[in-house]
Amino acid sequence: KLDRYVMNEIPIHLIRLSDMKVVGRNAVKKHFQSSVSNLFSYNPADHAKYAILSHRWLDEGEPTYEDMKAGTAAGQGYEKLEKFCEKAKEYGVEFAWSDTCCIDKSSSTELDESIRSMFRWYQNSSVCMVHLAQSEKIEDIQKDEWIRRGWTLQELLAPYKIKFFNARWMPMTCDKNDKAPSMTPDGSPDILRALEKVTSIPHNILTSDLRKCPMRVDERMAWAAARKTTRVEDVAYSLMGIFDVSLQIAYGEGRDRAFCRLIEAIMQTGDPSVLNWDDFSPAWHHSGSRALPISPWSFVGCVSRQFGFDRPLEMTMTSCGLRIPLVILPLIIHSTLQFGYT
């Protein structure tokens, strides 16, 4: 059970906190093997625990996978990583993950798996630590760059346990889990109210398992509309986990083509709200059809429509355009012309 979990459900590389070395899954598996060897029944997620970092990348100076393997990581980015690892130890974990240095980006196979698995890795973490580099207090969150980045949307929604730190790595609340603030006088649900206000994501969604929430496609798309990504294709790739679909990673294909592939994958789930968009700029490059939107912005401000289907709607993109089944009903028209009326 531990082998299967480690090899499939956690990141490919993790930072071992005891010595700040980046290690692979086999080393992680070996580390936890002794703790489960005498157990007949156990949940591997309770043993193979790790913390995960959510942050805004520096313009330069972030430690890379190569830096960590060579032991040459230094500078402001590495200082941030050290602070994160110090906080991770306080949560009782022995491993940690950061997207700056735990992905071997020279391997296209590893990069592809990492992007496709990112939502699951954040969801399976013991705690997600969010570093808000432009915030000192809760009121500053609405102006923080972190809240406007594309990838940080899934980093907010996926984890079950999340902890926010300000620019000086001071906790922004007194709670251990900011998704489940205590109701005591010193509890701090204010951060959830601030996040709900700035993201337009309902409180119950922020604190729930996203994949079990019956949220429509058009509503989820609107959450991502104002967010920016450095690579244009990431507008689509960063949403795969939120819609529980998988795409082949193909940097260089362009924003429109990547987003159209995302929409086509979502269509296979049968949610008709994927068609509830309103924009005068459809994806023109898609041969034979103007039925596909061009970006999440296309879903902003759309009137919420009730479709009333009792089962998923079959939608298929073909060379001739969008194909959907229609029910044709007979229409009987009674004319009054024979009686001299108009």
Residue frames as qw, qx, qy, qz and C-alpha x, y, z in Angstrom:
[[0.000, 0.884, 0.467, 0.000, 0.00, 0.00, 0.00],
 [0.302, -0.802, 0.108, 0.504, 2.79, 2.41, 0.90],
 [0.436, -0.123, 0.595, 0.663, 4.65, 1.61, -2.33],
 [0.231, 0.590, 0.665, 0.395, 1.60, 2.31, -4.47],
 [0.122, -0.931, -0.306, 0.156, 0.80, 5.55, -2.64],
 [0.377, -0.681, 0.251, 0.576, 4.32, 6.97, -2.73],
 [0.394, -0.052, 0.654, 0.644, 4.90, 6.07, -6.38],
 [0.117, 0.511, 0.688, 0.502, 1.60, 7.53, -7.60],
 [0.213, -0.840, -0.487, -0.109, 0.12, 10.07, -5.18],
 [0.390, -0.821, 0.006, 0.418, 2.97, 12.28, -3.99],
 [0.311, 0.889, -0.268, -0.205, 5.49, 14.46, -5.86],
 [0.879, 0.367, -0.238, 0.189, 8.35, 12.91, -7.81],
 [0.528, 0.233, -0.432, 0.693, 10.93, 14.75, -5.72],
 [0.470, -0.837, -0.250, -0.123, 10.74, 16.12, -2.18],
 [0.155, 0.684, -0.479, 0.528, 13.06, 18.09, 0.10],
 [0.737, -0.320, -0.548, 0.231, 14.22, 16.00, 3.04],
 [0.225, -0.919, -0.012, -0.324, 14.05, 18.48, 5.90],
 [0.809, -0.529, 0.063, 0.249, 16.74, 16.83, 8.02],
 [0.593, -0.295, 0.336, 0.670, 19.48, 17.77, 5.54],
 [0.305, 0.747, -0.004, -0.590, 17.73, 19.98, 2.92],
 [0.162, -0.239, 0.816, 0.500, 18.50, 17.46, 0.16],
 [0.689, 0.279, -0.129, -0.657, 16.17, 16.84, -2.78],
 [0.282, -0.168, 0.945, 0.015, 15.36, 13.13, -2.91],
 [0.424, 0.017, -0.646, -0.635, 13.23, 10.88, -5.11],
 [0.781, -0.262, -0.102, -0.558, 10.25, 8.68, -4.33],
 [0.831, 0.026, -0.539, 0.137, 12.36, 5.61, -3.60],
 [0.292, 0.221, -0.555, 0.747, 14.17, 7.45, -0.80],
 [0.466, -0.275, 0.161, -0.826, 10.82, 8.64, 0.59],
 [0.875, -0.116, -0.344, -0.321, 9.43, 5.11, 0.46],
 [0.682, 0.111, -0.600, 0.403, 12.50, 3.71, 2.21],
 [0.001, -0.329, 0.423, -0.844, 12.24, 6.39, 4.91],
 [0.609, -0.205, 0.178, -0.745, 8.67, 5.45, 5.86],
 [0.703, 0.072, -0.676, -0.207, 8.93, 1.69, 5.31],
 [0.328, 0.053, -0.810, 0.482, 9.98, 0.93, 8.87],
 [0.279, -0.021, 0.399, -0.873, 7.05, 2.85, 10.36],
 [0.751, 0.109, -0.048, -0.649, 4.49, 0.66, 8.60],
 [0.398, 0.313, -0.855, -0.110, 6.28, -2.70, 8.41],
 [0.063, -0.073, -0.927, 0.362, 4.53, -4.08, 11.51],
 [0.428, 0.246, 0.294, -0.819, 1.10, -2.62, 10.76],
 [0.360, 0.271, 0.883, 0.135, -1.61, -4.86, 9.35],
 [0.191, 0.770, 0.548, 0.266, -3.97, -2.05, 8.38],
 [0.284, -0.560, -0.077, 0.774, -3.02, 1.59, 7.85],
 [0.421, 0.877, 0.233, -0.015, -3.59, 4.63, 5.67],
 [0.724, 0.106, 0.076, 0.677, -0.34, 5.45, 3.82],
 [0.114, 0.761, 0.130, 0.626, -1.32, 9.13, 3.69],
 [0.580, -0.806, -0.035, -0.117, -1.03, 9.22, 7.49],
 [0.798, -0.378, 0.197, 0.425, 2.63, 8.25, 7.24],
 [0.544, 0.184, 0.329, 0.750, 4.03, 9.67, 3.97],
 [0.022, -0.918, -0.354, 0.177, 3.29, 13.27, 4.92],
 [0.500, 0.090, 0.149, 0.848, 4.77, 16.40, 3.38],
 [0.053, 0.764, 0.253, -0.591, 4.24, 20.16, 3.39],
 [0.511, 0.458, 0.478, 0.548, 3.82, 22.08, 0.14],
 [0.193, -0.439, -0.067, 0.875, 4.57, 25.71, -0.71],
 [0.312, 0.758, 0.504, 0.272, 2.35, 28.20, -2.52],
 [0.321, -0.642, 0.012, 0.696, 4.00, 31.50, -3.37],
 [0.483, 0.871, 0.029, -0.087, 4.70, 34.12, -6.00],
 [0.841, 0.092, 0.077, 0.527, 7.98, 33.46, -7.79],
 [0.250, -0.735, 0.139, 0.614, 10.71, 36.10, -7.60],
 [0.550, 0.783, -0.148, -0.252, 11.69, 37.70, -10.90],
 [0.674, 0.469, -0.540, 0.182, 15.04, 35.98, -10.48],
 [0.037, -0.529, 0.685, -0.499, 17.00, 34.12, -7.85],
 [0.876, -0.206, 0.156, -0.408, 14.72, 31.16, -7.12],
 [0.342, -0.434, 0.829, 0.089, 16.68, 27.94, -6.38],
 [0.712, 0.308, -0.423, -0.468, 16.47, 25.36, -9.15],
 [0.989, -0.117, 0.039, -0.080, 16.52, 21.58, -9.08],
 [0.762, 0.421, -0.263, 0.416, 20.10, 21.68, -10.39],
 [0.026, -0.692, 0.388, -0.608, 21.14, 24.15, -7.64],
 [0.745, -0.460, 0.277, -0.394, 19.73, 21.91, -4.93],
 [0.993, 0.073, -0.039, 0.090, 21.35, 18.75, -6.31],
 [0.622, 0.491, -0.274, 0.545, 24.71, 20.53, -6.58],
 [0.570, -0.568, -0.380, 0.456, 24.40, 22.14, -3.15],
 [0.351, 0.081, 0.086, 0.929, 24.89, 25.63, -4.61],
 [0.137, -0.766, -0.525, -0.346, 21.46, 27.14, -3.88],
 [0.356, -0.303, -0.316, 0.826, 21.78, 30.60, -2.30],
 [0.014, -0.213, -0.241, -0.947, 20.28, 34.07, -2.30],
 [0.410, -0.049, 0.247, -0.877, 16.86, 35.51, -1.54],
 [0.765, 0.015, -0.406, -0.500, 14.97, 32.63, -3.11],
 [0.619, 0.035, -0.753, 0.223, 16.82, 30.05, -1.05],
 [0.023, -0.098, 0.563, -0.820, 16.20, 32.09, 2.11],
 [0.642, -0.046, -0.031, -0.765, 12.48, 31.90, 1.36],
 [0.782, 0.045, -0.598, -0.169, 12.77, 28.14, 0.88],
 [0.368, 0.106, -0.745, 0.547, 14.58, 27.79, 4.23],
 [0.317, -0.090, 0.361, -0.873, 11.85, 29.77, 6.00],
 [0.773, -0.002, -0.286, -0.567, 9.22, 27.51, 4.46],
 [0.702, 0.076, -0.699, 0.110, 11.08, 24.38, 5.58],
 [0.085, 0.141, -0.647, 0.744, 11.41, 25.77, 9.12],
 [0.557, -0.039, 0.172, -0.812, 7.64, 26.30, 9.28],
 [0.777, 0.077, -0.526, -0.336, 7.04, 22.85, 7.80],
 [0.416, 0.127, -0.810, 0.395, 8.97, 21.24, 10.68],
 [0.254, -0.093, 0.482, -0.833, 6.56, 22.90, 13.12],
 [0.769, 0.059, -0.078, -0.632, 3.78, 20.85, 11.53],
 [0.706, -0.284, 0.635, -0.136, 5.59, 17.60, 12.25],
 [0.874, 0.480, 0.045, -0.058, 6.43, 16.64, 8.67],
 [0.662, -0.442, 0.425, 0.430, 9.80, 15.36, 7.46],
 [0.450, 0.179, 0.569, 0.664, 9.50, 16.29, 3.78],
 [0.190, 0.726, 0.208, -0.628, 8.48, 19.37, 1.82],
 [0.544, 0.379, 0.577, 0.478, 7.87, 20.40, -1.79],
 [0.080, 0.734, 0.010, -0.674, 8.36, 23.61, -3.75],
 [0.734, 0.610, 0.298, 0.023, 7.70, 24.08, -7.45],
 [0.161, 0.919, -0.341, -0.118, 10.92, 26.05, -7.87],
 [0.021, 0.641, -0.768, 0.015, 13.38, 23.29, -7.04],
 [0.572, -0.101, 0.785, -0.218, 11.54, 19.96, -6.83],
 [0.792, 0.526, 0.274, -0.143, 10.84, 19.53, -10.55],
 [0.486, -0.280, 0.556, 0.613, 13.60, 18.51, -12.96],
 [0.473, 0.726, 0.153, -0.475, 12.51, 20.79, -15.78],
 [0.088, 0.538, -0.708, -0.449, 15.17, 19.36, -18.10],
 [0.149, 0.104, 0.979, 0.090, 13.01, 16.23, -18.27],
 [0.396, -0.078, -0.330, -0.854, 9.93, 16.76, -20.43],
 [0.555, -0.270, -0.774, -0.141, 8.40, 13.58, -19.00],
 [0.350, -0.332, -0.625, 0.614, 8.76, 14.79, -15.42],
 [0.090, 0.108, 0.041, -0.989, 7.49, 18.27, -16.28],
 [0.468, -0.171, -0.570, -0.653, 4.43, 16.79, -18.00],
 [0.541, -0.352, -0.757, 0.103, 3.61, 14.52, -15.05],
 [0.251, -0.233, -0.459, 0.820, 4.16, 17.33, -12.57],
 [0.240, 0.005, -0.118, -0.963, 1.78, 19.73, -14.30],
 [0.570, -0.221, -0.627, -0.483, -0.91, 17.08, -14.72],
 [0.612, -0.322, -0.687, 0.224, -0.55, 15.94, -11.11],
 [0.155, 0.302, -0.311, 0.888, -0.20, 19.33, -9.44],
 [0.560, -0.430, -0.071, -0.705, -3.76, 19.57, -8.12],
 [0.895, -0.255, -0.362, -0.063, -3.53, 16.08, -6.59],
 [0.611, 0.124, -0.450, 0.639, -0.16, 16.85, -5.00],
 [0.116, -0.353, 0.242, -0.896, -1.56, 19.94, -3.32],
 [0.741, -0.343, -0.188, -0.546, -4.65, 18.02, -2.25],
 [0.898, -0.139, -0.401, 0.116, -2.59, 15.17, -0.75],
 [0.320, 0.450, -0.460, 0.696, -0.28, 17.45, 1.21],
 [0.427, -0.440, -0.674, 0.413, -0.46, 17.53, 5.00],
 [0.074, -0.830, -0.260, 0.487, -0.45, 21.31, 4.89],
 [0.499, 0.593, 0.246, 0.583, -0.11, 23.96, 2.18],
 [0.372, -0.623, -0.174, 0.666, 1.84, 26.99, 3.35],
 [0.372, 0.794, 0.320, 0.358, 1.05, 30.21, 1.50],
 [0.456, -0.366, -0.064, 0.809, 3.66, 32.98, 1.57],
 [0.221, 0.894, 0.362, 0.142, 2.11, 36.36, 0.80],
 [0.625, -0.012, -0.025, 0.780, 5.20, 38.43, 0.01],
 [0.062, 0.399, 0.147, 0.903, 3.25, 41.70, -0.36],
 [0.545, -0.636, -0.346, -0.422, 1.03, 41.40, 2.71],
 [0.097, 0.324, -0.660, 0.670, 1.49, 42.24, 6.37],
 [0.361, 0.125, 0.670, -0.637, -2.10, 41.80, 7.54],
 [0.410, 0.392, 0.824, 0.012, -5.32, 40.25, 6.28],
 [0.310, 0.825, 0.237, -0.408, -6.52, 43.52, 4.78],
 [0.009, -0.662, 0.530, 0.530, -3.52, 43.50, 2.40],
 [0.557, 0.062, 0.813, 0.159, -4.52, 40.25, 0.69],
 [0.535, 0.725, 0.408, -0.148, -6.72, 41.93, -1.91],
 [0.277, 0.910, -0.260, -0.168, -3.68, 43.75, -3.32],
 [0.523, -0.479, 0.676, 0.199, -1.24, 40.86, -3.12],
 [0.379, 0.474, -0.619, -0.498, 0.08, 39.54, -6.42],
 [0.137, -0.074, 0.985, -0.076, -0.49, 35.96, -5.21],
 [0.450, 0.422, 0.628, -0.475, -4.24, 36.40, -5.50],
 [0.514, 0.687, -0.068, -0.510, -3.98, 37.33, -9.20],
 [0.040, 0.473, -0.824, -0.309, -1.82, 34.48, -10.48],
 [0.739, 0.106, -0.431, -0.508, -3.26, 31.58, -12.49],
 [0.586, 0.092, -0.794, 0.134, -1.60, 28.64, -10.74],
 [0.003, -0.115, 0.674, -0.729, -2.43, 29.87, -7.23],
 [0.661, -0.127, -0.092, -0.734, -6.16, 29.30, -7.80],
 [0.862, -0.060, -0.490, -0.115, -5.75, 25.51, -7.57],
 [0.444, 0.176, -0.638, 0.603, -3.22, 25.99, -4.77],
 [0.316, -0.200, 0.335, -0.865, -5.97, 27.73, -2.81],
 [0.776, -0.049, -0.098, -0.621, -8.72, 25.25, -3.62],
 [0.752, 0.169, -0.634, -0.061, -6.99, 21.85, -3.60],
 [0.281, 0.199, -0.787, 0.512, -5.48, 21.51, -0.08],
 [0.539, -0.595, -0.585, -0.113, -7.58, 20.39, 2.86],
 [0.550, -0.707, -0.177, 0.407, -5.27, 22.24, 5.24],
 [0.456, 0.640, 0.066, 0.615, -3.78, 25.65, 4.47],
 [0.487, -0.687, -0.222, 0.492, -1.80, 28.20, 6.44],
 [0.357, 0.846, 0.104, 0.381, -1.17, 31.81, 5.42],
 [0.610, -0.440, -0.081, 0.654, 2.04, 33.67, 6.30],
 [0.180, 0.965, 0.074, -0.175, 2.79, 37.33, 5.71],
 [0.539, 0.769, -0.289, 0.182, 5.87, 38.86, 4.08],
 [0.075, -0.675, 0.648, -0.345, 7.93, 38.28, 7.27],
 [0.543, 0.017, -0.839, -0.034, 6.77, 34.66, 7.58],
 [0.212, -0.029, 0.648, -0.731, 4.55, 35.51, 10.53],
 [0.037, 0.401, 0.909, 0.112, 1.26, 33.55, 10.68],
 [0.148, -0.274, -0.216, -0.925, -1.67, 35.71, 9.65],
 [0.696, -0.456, -0.176, -0.526, -4.08, 33.99, 12.04],
 [0.358, -0.499, 0.699, -0.365, -3.82, 32.02, 15.27],
 [0.917, 0.076, 0.230, -0.316, -5.31, 28.88, 13.73],
 [0.504, -0.319, 0.740, 0.311, -3.35, 25.84, 12.56],
 [0.314, 0.309, 0.775, 0.452, -5.65, 25.48, 9.54],
 [0.120, 0.272, 0.026, -0.954, -6.99, 28.66, 7.96],
 [0.386, -0.124, -0.665, -0.627, -9.62, 26.66, 6.08],
 [0.590, -0.492, -0.636, -0.074, -11.10, 25.57, 9.39],
 [0.055, 0.472, -0.362, 0.802, -10.81, 28.56, 11.74],
 [0.253, -0.290, -0.824, 0.416, -11.77, 27.98, 15.35],
 [0.220, -0.715, -0.453, -0.485, -14.96, 29.52, 16.65],
 [0.549, -0.532, -0.384, 0.518, -13.29, 30.62, 19.88],
 [0.022, -0.962, -0.122, 0.244, -12.82, 34.36, 20.62],
 [0.251, -0.688, 0.483, 0.481, -9.22, 34.18, 19.39],
 [0.637, 0.279, 0.659, 0.288, -10.19, 32.33, 16.19],
 [0.018, 0.539, -0.228, -0.810, -9.87, 34.17, 12.89],
 [0.555, 0.476, 0.672, 0.118, -12.50, 33.51, 10.21],
 [0.151, 0.848, -0.021, -0.508, -11.67, 36.99, 8.85],
 [0.162, -0.440, 0.698, 0.542, -9.18, 35.54, 6.39],
 [0.300, 0.317, 0.875, 0.207, -11.89, 33.39, 4.77],
 [0.222, 0.837, 0.412, -0.282, -14.15, 36.42, 4.45],
 [0.024, -0.758, 0.338, 0.558, -11.30, 38.35, 2.84],
 [0.235, -0.162, 0.850, 0.442, -10.60, 35.52, 0.41],
 [0.311, 0.557, 0.770, -0.004, -14.27, 35.15, -0.48],
 [0.154, 0.873, 0.170, -0.430, -14.51, 38.87, -1.20],
 [0.017, -0.701, 0.487, 0.522, -11.43, 39.12, -3.39],
 [0.144, -0.158, 0.908, 0.359, -11.86, 35.81, -5.28],
 [0.624, 0.066, -0.142, -0.765, -15.69, 35.67, -5.51],
 [0.497, 0.023, -0.866, -0.050, -15.43, 32.02, -4.43],
 [0.654, -0.567, -0.165, -0.473, -18.15, 31.11, -1.90],
 [0.340, -0.606, 0.609, -0.382, -17.10, 30.35, 1.66],
 [0.883, -0.094, 0.399, -0.230, -18.44, 26.78, 1.51],
 [0.846, 0.506, -0.129, 0.108, -16.31, 26.07, -1.58],
 [0.174, 0.763, -0.519, 0.344, -13.14, 27.46, 0.02],
 [0.406, -0.456, 0.681, -0.404, -13.55, 25.09, 2.95],
 [0.889, 0.103, 0.342, -0.288, -14.76, 21.96, 1.10],
 [0.538, -0.114, 0.724, 0.416, -13.41, 19.27, -1.19],
 [0.275, 0.463, -0.254, -0.804, -13.75, 21.02, -4.55],
 [0.235, 0.123, -0.850, -0.455, -14.28, 17.82, -6.54],
 [0.073, -0.378, -0.910, 0.155, -17.28, 16.92, -4.40],
 [0.149, 0.501, 0.288, -0.802, -18.92, 20.32, -4.79],
 [0.467, 0.545, 0.670, 0.189, -21.68, 20.54, -7.45],
 [0.006, -0.714, 0.062, 0.698, -20.29, 23.74, -8.96],
 [0.700, 0.663, 0.262, -0.041, -21.04, 24.52, -12.60],
 [0.710, 0.157, 0.216, 0.651, -18.35, 24.94, -15.25],
 [0.189, 0.768, 0.184, 0.584, -19.31, 28.55, -16.00],
 [0.483, -0.867, -0.006, -0.122, -19.02, 29.51, -12.33],
 [0.803, -0.379, 0.196, 0.416, -15.59, 27.92, -11.92],
 [0.587, 0.431, 0.245, 0.640, -14.34, 29.56, -15.11],
 [0.055, -0.911, -0.126, -0.389, -15.33, 32.98, -13.80],
 [0.675, -0.705, 0.071, 0.204, -13.04, 32.47, -10.78],
 [0.730, -0.137, 0.318, 0.589, -10.04, 32.23, -13.13],
 [0.436, 0.808, 0.315, 0.238, -10.96, 35.12, -15.43],
 [0.016, -0.985, 0.134, -0.108, -8.84, 37.87, -13.86],
 [0.732, -0.525, 0.363, 0.240, -5.79, 35.71, -13.17],
 [0.428, 0.805, -0.383, -0.147, -2.56, 35.96, -15.13],
 [0.920, -0.170, 0.268, 0.231, 0.08, 33.43, -16.14],
 [0.195, -0.671, 0.477, 0.533, 3.59, 33.92, -17.50],
 [0.101, -0.065, 0.862, 0.492, 3.17, 31.26, -20.19],
 [0.496, 0.061, -0.136, -0.855, -0.05, 31.78, -22.15],
 [0.594, -0.040, -0.760, -0.259, -0.78, 28.03, -22.34],
 [0.208, -0.056, -0.807, 0.550, -0.90, 27.90, -18.54],
 [0.463, -0.045, 0.085, -0.881, -4.27, 29.66, -18.63],
 [0.830, 0.001, -0.371, -0.417, -5.59, 26.22, -19.65],
 [0.627, 0.148, -0.724, 0.247, -3.07, 23.92, -17.96],
 [0.012, 0.185, -0.610, 0.770, -3.58, 25.54, -14.54],
 [0.619, -0.061, 0.132, -0.772, -7.30, 24.67, -14.68],
 [0.559, 0.108, -0.792, -0.220, -6.99, 20.93, -15.40],
 [0.231, -0.080, -0.866, 0.436, -7.26, 19.89, -11.77],
 [0.290, 0.153, 0.350, -0.878, -10.12, 22.26, -11.02],
 [0.714, 0.228, -0.158, -0.644, -12.19, 20.56, -13.74],
 [0.706, -0.203, 0.673, -0.088, -10.73, 17.09, -13.14],
 [0.825, 0.562, 0.045, -0.042, -9.51, 16.63, -16.72],
 [0.635, -0.436, 0.422, 0.478, -6.12, 15.83, -18.20],
 [0.560, 0.819, -0.052, -0.113, -4.36, 17.38, -21.20],
 [0.830, 0.101, 0.059, 0.546, -1.10, 16.64, -22.94],
 [0.242, -0.830, 0.035, 0.501, 1.31, 19.49, -22.17],
 [0.649, 0.416, 0.357, 0.527, 2.44, 21.26, -25.34],
 [0.180, -0.778, -0.026, 0.602, 4.11, 24.60, -24.67],
 [0.146, -0.264, 0.544, 0.783, 4.26, 26.59, -27.87],
 [0.141, 0.454, 0.834, 0.279, 0.76, 25.66, -29.05],
 [0.080, -0.327, -0.133, -0.932, -0.58, 29.06, -27.98],
 [0.262, 0.035, 0.579, -0.771, -3.28, 30.19, -25.58],
 [0.658, 0.168, -0.081, -0.729, -6.29, 29.70, -27.84],
 [0.680, 0.174, -0.681, -0.208, -5.46, 26.17, -28.92],
 [0.224, 0.079, -0.848, 0.474, -4.64, 25.09, -25.35],
 [0.356, 0.085, 0.456, -0.811, -7.87, 26.59, -24.02],
 [0.709, 0.171, -0.311, -0.609, -9.94, 24.97, -26.76],
 [0.548, 0.124, -0.826, 0.048, -8.46, 21.59, -25.86],
 [0.030, 0.000, 0.727, -0.685, -9.42, 22.25, -22.25],
 [0.557, 0.141, 0.133, -0.808, -13.00, 23.09, -23.22],
 [0.700, 0.176, -0.579, -0.380, -13.27, 19.96, -25.37],
 [0.356, 0.073, -0.874, 0.322, -12.05, 17.84, -22.45],
 [0.235, 0.082, 0.549, -0.798, -14.59, 19.48, -20.13],
 [0.626, 0.132, -0.250, -0.727, -17.35, 18.84, -22.67],
 [0.538, 0.083, -0.834, -0.094, -16.76, 15.11, -22.25],
 [0.013, -0.064, -0.787, 0.614, -17.99, 15.42, -18.65],
 [0.093, -0.512, -0.797, -0.307, -21.42, 16.37, -20.02],
 [0.124, -0.608, -0.438, 0.651, -21.98, 19.60, -18.06],
 [0.357, 0.700, 0.480, 0.390, -24.01, 21.85, -20.40],
 [0.194, -0.945, -0.098, 0.246, -22.98, 24.99, -18.48],
 [0.557, -0.272, 0.396, 0.677, -19.70, 24.84, -20.43],
 [0.289, 0.474, 0.559, 0.616, -21.75, 26.37, -23.28],
 [0.163, -0.903, -0.395, 0.044, -23.00, 29.21, -21.10],
 [0.466, -0.334, 0.083, 0.815, -20.56, 31.89, -22.23],
 [0.269, 0.900, 0.341, -0.037, -21.11, 35.29, -23.77],
 [0.368, -0.578, 0.326, 0.652, -18.34, 36.84, -25.81],
 [0.599, 0.754, 0.023, -0.270, -18.06, 38.39, -29.26],
 [0.224, 0.709, -0.661, -0.100, -14.62, 36.82, -29.68],
 [0.966, -0.103, 0.198, -0.133, -15.00, 33.05, -30.03],
 [0.535, -0.437, 0.622, 0.368, -12.07, 30.79, -30.81],
 [0.596, 0.657, -0.142, -0.438, -11.91, 31.51, -34.54],
 [0.122, 0.550, -0.800, -0.208, -8.97, 29.22, -35.16],
 [0.473, 0.016, 0.862, -0.180, -11.07, 26.13, -34.39],
 [0.150, 0.086, -0.689, -0.704, -12.08, 24.92, -37.83],
 [0.312, -0.307, -0.805, -0.400, -15.76, 24.61, -38.50],
 [0.435, -0.655, -0.614, 0.067, -17.11, 25.97, -35.23],
 [0.029, 0.544, -0.204, 0.814, -17.64, 29.17, -33.29],
 [0.714, -0.543, -0.360, -0.258, -19.06, 27.28, -30.33],
 [0.765, -0.248, -0.338, 0.488, -15.88, 27.41, -28.23],
 [0.195, -0.979, -0.029, 0.043, -14.91, 30.38, -26.02],
 [0.564, 0.665, -0.308, 0.379, -11.49, 31.95, -26.18],
 [0.277, 0.298, -0.626, 0.666, -10.67, 32.30, -22.46],
 [0.240, -0.425, -0.777, 0.399, -12.18, 32.24, -18.95],
 [0.069, 0.230, 0.106, -0.965, -13.17, 35.87, -19.50],
 [0.313, -0.141, -0.644, -0.684, -15.88, 34.64, -21.85],
 [0.434, -0.425, -0.794, 0.013, -17.78, 33.29, -18.84],
 [0.177, -0.201, -0.429, 0.862, -17.76, 36.49, -16.78],
 [0.287, 0.213, 0.123, -0.926, -21.14, 38.12, -16.22],
 [0.328, -0.104, -0.794, -0.501, -23.16, 35.38, -17.87],
 [0.655, -0.258, 0.117, -0.701, -26.71, 34.89, -16.66],
 [0.229, -0.181, 0.940, -0.177, -27.00, 31.65, -14.70],
 [0.659, 0.095, -0.368, -0.649, -29.22, 29.34, -16.74],
 [0.605, -0.143, 0.727, -0.292, -30.92, 26.19, -15.53],
 [0.302, 0.303, -0.742, -0.517, -30.70, 23.45, -18.12],
 [0.755, -0.051, 0.296, -0.582, -32.79, 20.82, -16.41],
 [0.666, 0.310, -0.654, -0.179, -31.06, 17.76, -17.85],
 [0.836, -0.436, 0.213, -0.257, -31.42, 14.59, -15.79],
 [0.900, -0.088, 0.255, 0.342, -28.23, 13.13, -17.29],
 [0.336, -0.514, 0.339, 0.713, -24.98, 14.45, -18.83],
 [0.574, 0.743, 0.049, -0.341, -25.33, 16.14, -22.21],
 [0.800, 0.042, 0.413, 0.434, -23.43, 14.40, -24.98],
 [0.221, 0.934, -0.117, -0.255, -21.18, 16.96, -26.69],
 [0.798, -0.046, 0.400, 0.448, -18.62, 16.16, -29.37],
 [0.130, 0.790, -0.267, -0.537, -16.38, 18.40, -31.47],
 [0.793, 0.272, 0.490, 0.240, -16.09, 17.17, -35.06],
 [0.398, -0.031, 0.380, 0.834, -14.49, 18.54, -38.22],
 [0.015, -0.581, -0.549, -0.601, -17.87, 20.09, -39.00],
 [0.223, -0.539, 0.153, -0.798, -18.30, 21.72, -35.60],
 [0.266, -0.164, 0.743, -0.592, -20.08, 20.96, -32.33],
 [0.517, -0.169, -0.721, -0.429, -22.44, 17.99, -32.34],
 [0.236, -0.048, 0.702, -0.670, -25.11, 17.66, -29.65],
 [0.029, -0.372, -0.909, -0.185, -28.34, 15.65, -29.58],
 [0.272, -0.004, 0.072, -0.960, -31.57, 17.63, -29.97],
 [0.245, 0.395, 0.861, -0.206, -35.15, 16.69, -29.28],
 [0.132, -0.040, -0.410, -0.901, -37.41, 17.78, -32.15],
 [0.252, 0.401, 0.747, -0.466, -41.05, 18.35, -31.26],
 [0.189, 0.516, 0.660, 0.512, -43.89, 18.79, -33.77],
 [0.006, 0.323, 0.213, -0.922, -45.13, 22.37, -34.03],
 [0.170, 0.589, 0.756, 0.232, -48.75, 22.91, -35.12],
 [0.034, -0.186, -0.016, 0.982, -49.63, 26.38, -36.40],
 [0.223, 0.657, 0.717, -0.067, -53.28, 27.44, -36.72],
 [0.173, 0.044, 0.257, 0.950, -53.70, 30.18, -39.30],
 [0.208, 0.623, 0.556, -0.509, -56.57, 32.69, -39.27],
 [0.005, -0.287, 0.434, 0.854, -55.96, 33.93, -42.81],
 [0.039, -0.288, -0.868, -0.402, -58.83, 31.88, -44.17],
 [0.109, -0.727, -0.648, 0.197, -61.19, 33.97, -42.05],
 [0.229, 0.827, 0.190, 0.476, -59.86, 37.25, -43.30],
 [0.474, -0.874, 0.064, 0.087, -57.80, 38.14, -40.23],
 [0.581, 0.626, -0.379, 0.356, -54.11, 39.07, -40.22]]
